[in-house]
């Protein structure tokens, strides 16, 4: 997958369902995406790009398999039980571009997101949630037996 295709998928994936439901217009979705955040190369830079260090919380959970047989399509998700959750991010620590996706959670919506991500190797998946203007996180290790990012 080339860089421009990957960028396009990242930019549109999080907002596709909101646009389809009519909750967000296409121009609002494009304006909300910070494209530079998806170009960072380290976990630390990804955290800085979304607002800084997040506090660990037992109210946030990562949903991913313990072992992924194919790193090209790993089902990953996150849930938040924190009230007023407005944003959710999935970061794959050892991927070439760790910040994988961003979800804007409309008020009154259950904060539960699911997607499929590529993982080149065994790594931690970090879910970062913004609730009441503060960042919270949880992580889970996923072992990959067949790499998906060029492996």
JOCORUR-V855664 format. One record per pair of residues at least 12 apart in sequence whose ideal C-beta (glycine too) atoms are under 7 Angstrom apart, sorted by the first residue. I is the first residue (numbers start at 1). J is the second residue. If there is no record, write none. Layout:
# JOCORUR-V855664
i:I j:J
i:I j:J
This chain:
# JOCORUR-V855664
i:7 j:38
i:10 j:38
i:10 j:101
i:11 j:33
i:11 j:35
i:13 j:101
i:13 j:115
i:14 j:101
i:14 j:102
i:14 j:103
i:14 j:104
i:15 j:29
i:23 j:106
i:32 j:104
i:37 j:49
i:37 j:50
i:37 j:99
i:38 j:97
i:38 j:99
i:39 j:97
i:40 j:97
i:40 j:98
i:40 j:99
i:41 j:96
i:41 j:97
i:42 j:98
i:43 j:91
i:43 j:93
i:43 j:98
i:46 j:91
i:46 j:98
i:46 j:99
i:49 j:99
i:50 j:89
i:50 j:128
i:51 j:130
i:51 j:135
i:52 j:135
i:54 j:128
i:54 j:135
i:54 j:136
i:54 j:137
i:55 j:135
i:55 j:136
i:56 j:137
i:56 j:138
i:57 j:82
i:57 j:136
i:57 j:137
i:57 j:138
i:59 j:80
i:59 j:81
i:59 j:82
i:59 j:136
i:60 j:78
i:60 j:80
i:60 j:82
i:60 j:127
i:60 j:129
i:60 j:136
i:60 j:137
i:60 j:138
i:61 j:78
i:61 j:79
i:61 j:138
i:62 j:78
i:62 j:125
i:62 j:127
i:62 j:138
i:62 j:139
i:62 j:140
i:63 j:76
i:63 j:77
i:63 j:78
i:63 j:79
i:64 j:76
i:64 j:125
i:64 j:140
i:64 j:142
i:65 j:142
i:66 j:142
i:66 j:143
i:67 j:143
i:67 j:145
i:68 j:119
i:68 j:142
i:68 j:144
i:69 j:145
i:69 j:146
i:70 j:146
i:70 j:148
i:71 j:118
i:71 j:119
i:71 j:120
i:71 j:144
i:71 j:146
i:71 j:147
i:71 j:148
i:71 j:149
i:71 j:151
i:72 j:118
i:72 j:148
i:73 j:116
i:74 j:116
i:74 j:117
i:74 j:119
i:74 j:142
i:75 j:114
i:75 j:116
i:76 j:90
i:76 j:115
i:76 j:117
i:76 j:125
i:77 j:113
i:77 j:114
i:77 j:115
i:78 j:90
i:78 j:113
i:78 j:127
i:79 j:111
i:79 j:112
i:80 j:111
i:80 j:129
i:80 j:131
i:82 j:129
i:82 j:131
i:82 j:136
i:83 j:131
i:84 j:131
i:84 j:132
i:85 j:105
i:85 j:111
i:85 j:129
i:85 j:131
i:86 j:104
i:86 j:105
i:86 j:130
i:86 j:131
i:87 j:102
i:87 j:103
i:87 j:104
i:87 j:105
i:87 j:130
i:88 j:103
i:88 j:105
i:88 j:111
i:88 j:113
i:88 j:127
i:88 j:129
i:89 j:102
i:89 j:128
i:90 j:117
i:90 j:125
i:90 j:127
i:91 j:126
i:91 j:128
i:92 j:117
i:92 j:119
i:92 j:123
i:92 j:125
i:93 j:123
i:93 j:124
i:93 j:126
i:94 j:120
i:94 j:121
i:94 j:123
i:95 j:119
i:95 j:120
i:95 j:149
i:96 j:149
i:100 j:117
i:101 j:115
i:118 j:148
i:118 j:149
i:119 j:142
i:119 j:144
i:119 j:148
i:119 j:149
i:120 j:147
i:120 j:148
i:120 j:149
i:120 j:150
i:120 j:151
i:121 j:144
i:121 j:147
i:121 j:151
i:122 j:142
i:122 j:143
i:122 j:144
i:123 j:142
i:124 j:139
i:124 j:140
i:124 j:141
i:125 j:139
i:125 j:140
i:125 j:142
i:126 j:139
